[in-house]
Amino acid sequence: MCIILSSNTMRYYVHAAQEYVIADKNALKLADMHLHGAASEDLITIIRKGSTALEQVRRDKNEVEINLGDVFQILISKWIYILLAGVIAALAVGLVTHFCIRKKYTAAVSMYVFTNAEQNERGSITSSELVAADNLIKTYQVIVKSNSVLDTVAERFNVEHPEYAEWDIQTSTLTSNTTVSVPDGTKLIRVSVTTRDPKLSADIANTFAKYVPDQIVRITKAGGVEIVDYATVPNRPSSPNLTRNVILGFAAGFILVAVYFLLRAYLDTTIYTSEEVQKVSRCPVIGTVPMIVVGGEETTPWEVTLREEIVNE
């Protein structure tokens, strides 16, 4: 059947179809109210079928499964924004780390644990002494951080190093700035001191090395420790780690923006192209109606009137 419509009627139909997509069923009521005759019924049927198909396509698109190919395509299409976000985040984190976070320096001494105070004279270590040393390591860790040992270290440090008087090294300072650890698979105790001054850290650590062995023997009355390494002045800060922070900042910016684009793509149920219609509906597209913008003064009042009627409905 061939339907012949005037140019004004056809233009009205195009606008009615476009307004239907925006205003849903109100446009169908308007089309039924303004279009008339056999042509009106045919056009309303076409609009109704088209709207039903469009709703089905949108429902199908909501059920589309996520696959790696689509994810890769989305990321590739937005790669410049994702990369730029990573670079900006890395730069921001690097600037904050360099200018806003105070640098700290760590110096450490290592001490070997033994159980027999005479072993140095014999020049040998028995297997039983090694087992006993394992049992003593945890005890020695607690002793090194005890108040009595820290009091002695703080007192002797202030006497021997008057140049650090402004730092006011107290027992509480050593408690918060000193870490005692045992490297895995060893009989060593590692005492680390962290401050904002590299030389101060080394001097405090060496004060531990000077007085801790005698304090351990005084408390345990057996065994002891032997100094393995004295502390040296660190030439680079232990924190913050600029390289690590920059890498983490880049990764965070990269991932967050990538996730944003993926969510926006998969949560958007709008059909933009005929290829998307064919993909989600599994039906061939035999034709498309392009978006027609009708200009001129005679059509502008009609568009305003149509929108007002839709709102009033």
C-alpha positions as CSV (number, residue, x, y, z in Angstrom):
1,M,0.0,0.0,0.0
2,C,1.3,3.4,-0.9
3,I,0.5,6.4,1.4
4,I,0.9,9.8,-0.1
5,L,1.4,12.6,2.4
6,S,1.9,16.3,2.0
7,S,5.2,17.7,3.0
8,N,3.7,19.3,6.1
9,T,2.1,16.1,7.2
10,M,5.4,14.2,6.7
11,R,7.3,16.8,8.6
12,Y,4.7,16.6,11.3
13,Y,5.1,12.8,11.4
14,V,8.9,13.0,11.8
15,H,8.5,15.5,14.7
16,A,5.8,13.3,16.3
17,A,8.1,10.2,16.1
18,Q,11.0,12.2,17.6
19,E,8.9,13.6,20.4
20,Y,7.6,10.1,21.1
21,V,11.1,8.9,21.9
22,I,11.4,11.8,24.4
23,A,7.9,11.9,25.9
24,D,7.0,8.2,25.6
25,K,3.3,7.5,25.1
26,N,2.1,11.1,25.3
27,A,3.4,11.6,21.8
28,L,1.4,8.7,20.6
29,K,-1.7,10.4,22.0
30,L,-0.8,13.6,20.2
31,A,-0.2,11.8,17.0
32,D,-3.6,10.1,17.3
33,M,-5.2,13.4,18.1
34,H,-3.6,15.4,15.3
35,L,-3.1,12.9,12.5
36,H,-6.4,11.8,10.8
37,G,-7.7,9.5,8.1
38,A,-6.3,6.1,6.9
39,A,-2.9,7.6,6.8
40,S,-3.2,8.5,10.5
41,E,-4.1,5.0,11.5
42,D,-1.2,3.5,9.5
43,L,1.3,6.0,11.0
44,I,0.1,5.4,14.5
45,T,0.6,1.6,13.9
46,I,4.1,2.3,12.6
47,I,4.9,4.4,15.7
48,R,3.5,1.9,18.1
49,K,5.4,-1.0,16.5
50,G,8.6,1.1,16.5
51,S,8.2,2.1,20.1
52,T,7.6,-1.5,21.1
53,A,10.7,-2.6,19.2
54,L,12.7,0.2,20.8
55,E,11.7,-0.7,24.3
56,Q,12.6,-4.4,23.6
57,V,16.0,-3.3,22.3
58,R,16.6,-1.3,25.4
59,R,15.7,-4.2,27.6
60,D,18.0,-6.5,25.6
61,K,20.9,-4.0,25.9
62,N,20.5,-4.0,29.7
63,E,21.1,-7.8,29.5
64,V,24.2,-7.7,27.3
65,E,27.0,-9.7,28.9
66,I,30.4,-8.1,29.5
67,N,33.2,-9.5,27.5
68,L,36.9,-8.7,27.3
69,G,36.6,-7.6,23.7
70,D,34.1,-4.8,24.5
71,V,36.1,-3.8,27.6
72,F,39.3,-3.6,25.5
73,Q,37.6,-1.5,22.9
74,I,36.2,0.9,25.4
75,L,39.6,1.4,27.0
76,I,41.3,1.8,23.7
77,S,38.8,4.5,22.6
78,K,39.5,6.5,25.8
79,W,43.2,5.7,26.3
80,I,44.3,9.3,26.1
81,Y,42.1,10.3,28.9
82,I,43.0,7.3,31.1
83,L,46.7,7.9,30.5
84,L,46.4,11.6,31.2
85,A,44.6,10.9,34.4
86,G,47.3,8.5,35.5
87,V,50.0,11.1,34.7
88,I,48.2,13.9,36.6
89,A,47.6,11.7,39.6
90,A,51.3,10.6,39.6
91,L,52.4,14.3,39.4
92,A,50.1,15.4,42.2
93,V,51.3,12.6,44.5
94,G,54.9,13.3,43.6
95,L,54.6,17.0,44.4
96,V,52.8,16.3,47.7
97,T,55.4,13.7,48.7
98,H,58.3,15.9,47.9
99,F,57.2,19.2,49.3
100,C,54.6,18.3,52.0
101,I,55.8,15.2,53.7
102,R,58.9,15.4,56.0
103,K,61.8,13.1,55.2
104,K,62.9,10.6,57.8
105,Y,66.2,8.7,58.0
106,T,66.8,5.3,59.4
107,A,70.1,3.9,60.8
108,A,70.5,0.4,62.3
109,V,72.9,-1.8,64.2
110,S,73.0,-5.6,64.1
111,M,73.8,-7.8,67.1
112,Y,74.3,-11.6,67.2
113,V,72.7,-13.5,70.0
114,F,74.7,-16.2,71.9
115,T,74.0,-18.2,75.1
116,N,77.4,-18.8,76.6
117,A,79.5,-15.8,77.6
118,E,82.7,-17.9,77.2
119,Q,82.1,-19.0,73.6
120,N,84.3,-16.2,72.2
121,E,87.2,-17.7,74.1
122,R,86.5,-21.3,73.0
123,G,86.0,-20.2,69.4
124,S,83.1,-22.7,68.8
125,I,79.3,-22.9,69.0
126,T,77.4,-26.1,69.9
127,S,74.0,-27.0,68.4
128,S,72.4,-26.7,71.9
129,E,73.6,-23.1,72.1
130,L,72.0,-22.4,68.7
131,V,68.7,-23.8,69.9
132,A,68.9,-21.8,73.2
133,A,69.7,-18.7,71.1
134,D,66.5,-19.1,69.2
135,N,64.6,-19.1,72.5
136,L,66.4,-16.0,73.8
137,I,65.9,-13.8,70.8
138,K,62.3,-12.9,71.6
139,T,63.3,-12.2,75.2
140,Y,66.1,-9.9,74.0
141,Q,63.7,-8.1,71.7
142,V,61.5,-7.2,74.7
143,I,64.5,-6.2,76.9
144,V,65.9,-3.8,74.3
145,K,62.6,-1.9,74.2
146,S,62.2,-2.0,78.0
147,N,62.1,1.3,79.9
148,S,65.2,0.5,81.9
149,V,67.3,0.0,78.8
150,L,65.8,3.0,77.0
151,D,66.4,5.2,80.1
152,T,70.0,4.2,80.1
153,V,70.5,4.8,76.4
154,A,68.7,8.2,76.5
155,E,70.7,9.3,79.6
156,R,74.1,8.3,78.1
157,F,73.3,9.8,74.7
158,N,72.5,13.2,76.2
159,V,75.7,13.2,78.1
160,E,77.9,12.0,75.2
161,H,76.2,14.2,72.6
162,P,75.5,17.6,73.9
163,E,75.2,18.9,70.3
164,Y,71.8,17.4,70.2
165,A,70.4,19.2,73.2
166,E,67.7,20.9,71.2
167,W,66.3,17.5,70.2
168,D,65.6,16.7,73.9
169,I,66.0,12.9,73.5
170,Q,63.9,11.2,76.2
171,T,62.7,7.6,76.8
172,S,59.4,8.4,75.1
173,T,61.3,9.6,72.0
174,L,63.2,6.4,71.8
175,T,60.1,4.3,72.3
176,S,58.3,5.8,69.3
177,N,61.4,6.1,67.0
178,T,63.1,2.7,67.7
179,T,62.2,-0.7,66.1
180,V,63.7,-4.0,67.1
181,S,63.4,-6.8,64.6
182,V,64.8,-10.3,63.8
183,P,65.7,-11.0,60.2
184,D,64.2,-14.3,59.0
185,G,66.4,-17.3,59.4
186,T,69.1,-15.6,61.5
187,K,70.2,-15.3,65.1
188,L,70.5,-11.5,64.7
189,I,68.7,-8.7,66.4
190,R,68.4,-5.5,64.4
191,V,67.8,-2.2,66.2
192,S,66.7,0.6,63.9
193,V,66.3,4.3,64.8
194,T,64.3,6.7,62.7
195,T,64.5,10.5,63.0
196,R,64.4,13.5,60.7
197,D,68.2,13.9,61.0
198,P,70.4,11.2,59.4
199,K,73.4,11.8,61.7
200,L,71.2,11.8,64.8
201,S,69.7,8.5,63.8
202,A,73.2,6.9,63.4
203,D,74.4,8.3,66.7
204,I,71.4,7.0,68.6
205,A,71.7,3.6,67.0
206,N,75.4,3.4,67.9
207,T,74.6,4.4,71.5
208,F,72.3,1.3,71.6
209,A,75.2,-0.8,70.3
210,K,77.4,0.6,73.0
211,Y,75.2,-0.1,76.1
212,V,72.6,-2.8,75.1
213,P,75.0,-5.8,75.4
214,D,75.9,-4.9,79.0
215,Q,72.2,-4.3,79.9
216,I,71.2,-7.7,78.5
217,V,73.8,-9.5,80.5
218,R,72.8,-7.5,83.6
219,I,69.2,-8.5,83.2
220,T,69.4,-12.1,82.0
221,K,72.6,-13.1,83.8
222,A,73.3,-15.5,81.0
223,G,74.2,-15.4,77.3
224,G,74.6,-12.0,75.6
225,V,74.9,-10.3,72.2
226,E,77.9,-9.4,70.0
227,I,77.9,-6.4,67.7
228,V,77.9,-7.4,64.0
229,D,77.5,-4.0,62.3
230,Y,77.6,-0.5,63.7
231,A,75.3,2.2,62.2
232,T,76.4,4.5,59.4
233,V,74.9,7.8,58.5
234,P,72.2,7.1,55.8
235,N,72.6,9.0,52.6
236,R,68.9,8.8,51.5
237,P,65.6,9.0,53.4
238,S,63.8,5.9,54.4
239,S,60.5,7.6,54.0
240,P,58.6,8.8,52.2
241,N,59.4,6.6,49.2
242,L,59.0,9.0,46.3
243,T,59.3,6.3,43.6
244,R,56.7,4.0,45.2
245,N,54.3,6.8,45.8
246,V,54.5,8.1,42.2
247,I,53.8,4.6,40.9
248,L,50.9,4.1,43.2
249,G,49.5,7.5,42.3
250,F,49.7,6.7,38.6
251,A,48.1,3.3,39.1
252,A,45.3,4.8,41.2
253,G,44.5,7.5,38.7
254,F,44.7,5.1,35.7
255,I,42.4,2.5,37.3
256,L,39.8,5.0,38.7
257,V,39.3,6.7,35.3
258,A,39.3,3.4,33.5
259,V,36.6,2.1,35.8
260,Y,34.6,5.3,35.4
261,F,34.5,4.9,31.6
262,L,33.6,1.2,31.8
263,L,30.7,1.9,34.2
264,R,29.5,4.8,32.1
265,A,29.5,2.6,29.0
266,Y,27.8,-0.4,30.5
267,L,25.2,1.6,32.6
268,D,24.2,3.7,29.5
269,T,21.2,2.0,27.9
270,T,20.8,4.5,25.1
271,I,20.9,3.1,21.5
272,Y,23.2,5.3,19.5
273,T,23.8,3.5,16.2
274,S,22.1,1.0,13.9
275,E,24.9,-1.4,14.6
276,E,24.0,-1.4,18.3
277,V,20.3,-2.1,17.4
278,Q,21.4,-5.0,15.2
279,K,23.8,-6.3,17.9
280,V,21.3,-6.4,20.8
281,S,18.2,-7.3,18.8
282,R,19.8,-9.9,16.5
283,C,17.7,-8.6,13.7
284,P,19.0,-7.1,10.4
285,V,18.5,-3.3,9.9
286,I,16.8,-2.7,6.6
287,G,16.6,1.0,6.8
288,T,17.2,4.1,9.0
289,V,15.4,7.4,9.4
290,P,17.9,10.2,10.0
291,M,17.3,12.9,12.5
292,I,15.6,15.8,10.7
293,V,15.9,19.3,12.0
294,V,13.2,21.5,10.6
295,G,14.2,25.2,10.7
296,G,12.2,28.3,10.0
297,E,9.7,30.5,11.8
298,E,6.6,28.5,10.8
299,T,7.8,25.3,12.5
300,T,9.3,26.7,15.7
301,P,5.9,27.7,17.2
302,W,4.6,24.2,16.4
303,E,7.5,22.5,18.3
304,V,6.9,24.7,21.4
305,T,3.1,24.0,21.3
306,L,3.7,20.3,20.9
307,R,6.1,20.2,24.0
308,E,3.6,22.2,26.0
309,E,0.8,19.8,25.1
310,I,2.9,16.8,26.1
311,V,3.6,18.4,29.5
312,N,-0.1,19.2,30.0
313,E,-1.1,15.6,29.2
